[in-house]
Amino acid sequence: MRVGFIGLGLMGNHMATNVQKGGHDLVVHDLRPEAAKPHLSAGAKWADSPKQVAEASEVVFTSLPTPPDVEAVALGESGILAGLPRGKAYFDLSTNSPTVVRRISKVFAERGVHMLDAPVSGGPRGAKSGKLAIWVGGDEEVFKRHKPVLDSMSDQPTYIGPIGAGSIAKLVHNCAGYAVQTALAEVFAMGVKAGLEPLALWKAVRKGANGRQRLYDRLGDNFLQNKYEPASFALRLAHKDVSLATAVGREFGVPMRLCELTLMEMTEALNRGWGERDSRVSMLLELERAGVQIKVDEAKVKEALEKDPPALGL
């Protein structure tokens, strides 16, 4: 395909390179013309504006820093919509607001042009190697039609749902990672101040149950299925463990805000009479507050795990 690519920064420059390596003709634009030198030397064509990129392309991709940047490039006077013909498609690879991408998509649809949100995960290293997840929201048939281009830059392009779904998945992923990062800072601070050598602590916890699995693997066991009996580890025992950990924090003067909040959640769940249920049952409290119900059929969870087995079979 003739592929337009706008935004050749830390992520975009590698993804655009991989599009070229995949055999597609490339048209590029960036606020910094020097960023396009590697692509131009490999045969890409330069365009002076997003509009010109769109006019010369069958499909356009953007990789930009912020939602206002995306809106300006997509809808500006010399933007993508001004140059992309009816029936063509535009994929935004940026981490964006689902509200913004839905608004842009609506304007594009009124002109007969497809807009899909397709944020990525893998960082610059993944963008360079192609070990990259791309979560796509929008028209599924348009996704399928352009999957060969997505495959050239990603080993995991996945259709998630309607427009905005890709952005929501990306925000769930990133926010969870930073929340876990904050919790890890708390418990490692506690462990080191209580006397452990940092490297020894790190080596030790990597060998535990949590260390041997990917972050989201065990959600399928209980949370997704809304199934908390029989317990693989009872809430009353988990409550005891977190109580002991926060007690060590208090003994050594280590603030553990997230862990104290976790203990409060577990205590509330315990007071519901859920002590013998699986320890993850306290997650129901947040669903209750949000007015959300989650119950995925066990067979569908197993099917998903068969296609992508948990780490080390845990």
Protein Blocks (a to p, Z undefined) as FASTA:
>chain_A
ZZddehjafklmmmmmmmmmnopacddddfblmlmmmmmmnopacdfbfklmmmmpcbdc
dddfblklmmmmmmmmklmklmmcghiacddfbdcdfklmmmmmmmmmmnopacddddde
ebjmlmmnopacdddedjfklmmmmmmmmmmmocbdccfbdehjlmmmmmmmmmmmmmmm
mmmmmmmmmmmmnopafklmmmmmmmmmklmpcfklmmmmmmmnopabdcfbdfklmmmm
mmmmmmmmmmnopacfklmmmmmmmmmmmmnopmmmcfklmmmmmmmmnopacdddfklm
mmmmmmmccehhZZ
